[in-house]
Amino acid sequence: MASANAAATLKRAQDFGTDFVTSTLVIRAGATAVATHTVPSWTATNSGSDALATAASIATATITGTGSQTATSATLTKGTKVYTLTLGTSGSGADIIVSTTNFIAGETSTVNSLIVTVRAS
């Protein structure tokens, strides 16, 4: 199977950004939503044979629920489109990087970065 060239992979990352501009980012503890953010826009770049869709700065949000919960995943939603993200802290290699996975109701949820890798096929 031939792999996508850099221009084609970059185009796919740009299309991802277009599909998920002003999307809703929901951070979850299991099936429970614990924080909801808005992703305002994306920038697409090449990274070797892959491309990256990097979210612009994401505003903080108030953590919902009760007590302390461990955030385990996140989803992006725009209309009928849903994309599941991996979630972790710095150095984890996850799509979305947060400062801690311990989410305490009433505290602030901060997204350090959100980068989706679009693999060359």
C-alpha positions in Angstrom: 0.0 0.0 0.0 1.4 3.4 -0.9 1.6 6.0 1.8 0.0 9.5 1.5 2.3 12.3 0.4 3.0 15.2 2.7 0.5 17.5 0.9 -2.3 14.9 1.1 -1.7 14.3 4.8 -1.6 18.0 5.5 -4.9 18.4 3.7 -6.5 15.7 5.9 -5.3 17.6 9.0 -6.7 20.8 7.6 -10.0 19.0 6.9 -10.1 17.8 10.5 -9.6 21.3 11.7 -12.5 22.5 9.5 -14.7 19.7 10.6 -14.1 20.5 14.3 -13.8 24.3 14.4 -15.7 25.7 17.4 -16.3 22.1 18.6 -17.2 21.0 22.1 -14.6 19.2 24.1 -15.9 17.1 26.9 -13.5 15.6 29.4 -14.8 12.4 31.0 -14.3 10.3 34.1 -15.5 7.0 32.7 -19.0 7.8 31.2 -19.4 11.0 33.3 -18.7 14.4 31.8 -16.6 16.4 34.3 -15.6 19.4 32.2 -16.8 21.0 28.9 -14.6 23.3 26.9 -14.9 24.9 23.4 -12.1 24.4 20.9 -12.1 27.7 18.9 -9.8 26.8 15.9 -7.1 24.5 14.6 -3.7 24.8 12.9 -2.5 22.1 10.6 1.2 21.4 10.1 3.4 18.6 8.7 5.4 16.4 11.1 7.6 14.1 9.1 5.3 11.9 7.0 2.3 12.6 9.4 0.4 15.9 9.9 -0.7 17.5 13.2 -4.0 19.3 13.9 -3.2 21.6 16.8 -6.0 23.3 18.8 -5.7 27.0 19.5 -5.7 28.1 23.2 -8.7 26.6 25.0 -10.3 28.6 27.8 -10.6 27.1 31.2 -13.9 25.6 32.5 -15.4 24.8 35.9 -15.3 21.1 36.8 -18.7 19.6 37.4 -20.0 16.6 39.3 -19.3 15.8 42.9 -16.1 15.2 44.8 -13.0 14.0 43.2 -13.0 12.0 39.9 -10.3 10.6 37.7 -10.5 12.0 34.1 -9.9 9.1 31.7 -10.8 10.3 28.2 -12.3 13.1 26.1 -14.5 13.6 23.0 -14.8 16.3 20.4 -18.2 16.9 19.1 -19.4 19.2 16.2 -22.9 18.5 15.0 -23.1 14.8 14.3 -19.3 14.4 14.2 -17.7 12.8 17.2 -14.0 12.1 17.7 -12.6 10.2 20.7 -9.4 11.5 22.2 -6.8 10.0 24.5 -6.2 12.0 27.7 -3.1 12.2 29.8 -0.6 14.5 31.5 2.7 15.8 30.2 4.9 13.2 28.6 2.1 10.6 28.2 1.8 10.9 24.4 -1.9 11.5 24.7 -4.0 13.7 22.3 -5.1 16.0 25.1 -2.7 17.1 27.8 -4.1 18.3 31.2 -2.2 19.3 34.3 -3.8 16.6 36.4 -6.3 13.8 35.8 -7.7 14.3 39.4 -10.8 16.5 38.7 -12.4 18.0 41.8 -15.9 19.5 41.5 -15.9 23.3 41.5 -12.2 23.6 40.6 -10.8 24.7 37.3 -10.2 22.4 34.3 -7.2 23.5 32.2 -6.2 22.0 28.9 -2.5 22.4 28.3 -2.6 21.2 24.7 -4.7 19.3 22.2 -2.9 17.8 19.2 -4.4 15.2 16.9 -1.9 13.3 14.8 -3.1 12.5 11.2 -1.1 9.5 10.1 0.1 9.1 6.6 -1.7 6.1 5.2 
